Amino acid sequence: MEADEPLEAREIARMLGLEPGEVGIIYEDLGHIAKSIRNLGFDLYMQPPQCRACGYVFTRMKRLRRPSRCPECKSQRIAPPRFFVKRRKD
């Protein structure tokens, strides 16, 4: 299974045949996946979520998740994080 562009957790869940309500499982598992693929020479990258109203970028996230609202403008129109895997250059 491959993708040409970064994917949202919702898109990853759909590709794996999971139900829409199971997207939370993807966020939980991404942390484990990141650790596992390091040994194989890959890294997991995240394009951080961004507020669609004011453009605020969530760069200091402690957990992998989709934020519920913007700390700047309080909007709930948040573009979710997107993830991709890339081979590490040695």
C-alpha angles and dihedrals in degrees: 000000000000138000130203094211138030114286134217117233088250090058092047090051091050091050089052093049095248124149118256090251091059096067089106088067089060092054090049094048097046091074091054092044091053091056094045098050093050088075089055094054098260134115130207114227130193129207099211123240116264134202109246091204103053104006097244110163118215099223100153103060118154095192133035104250145110109270116234099219143000117264090211106048100008091234118151092209096107124161105223123240117270125215136206138170122226132183112249116242110231 
